[in-house]
Amino acid sequence: MKRALGLVAGVLVSASLALAAEQTWTGAISDSSCGRSHKSMIEHSGKKLTDHDCTIACVKNGAKYVFVAGSKIYNIENQDFAGLEEHAGHKIQLTGEKKDGTITVSGIQMAGRK
């Protein structure tokens, strides 16, 4: 009985570590105001902004950085991570741990670069 409980506990610990393991996704750094598209913000501001400039402006006005991968938008836990501002609006590869729809970022690089 003790062996069975030990085996079950070991499997559960291994599964939880696997779920928390780092992953890499391809997508873009955006902001919580615009999400997947900056078109509306650009139309309302009357200015021709790049996705990068729009994201930076929105974050400076209180929005949070988010990661957009396909149809999914993930919150970013560590908003002060180096590289978020630099790569805002760019197609990137983001590495981190995902938990409950929030990613803790551990690395960012431009998509297609190794």
Secondary structure, 3 states (H helix, E strand, C coil): CHHHHHHHHHHHHHHHHHHCCCEEEEEEEEECCCCCCCHHHHHHHCCCCCHHHHHHHHHHCCCCEEEEECCEEEEECCCCCCCCCCCECCEEEEEEEEECCEEEEEEEEECCCC
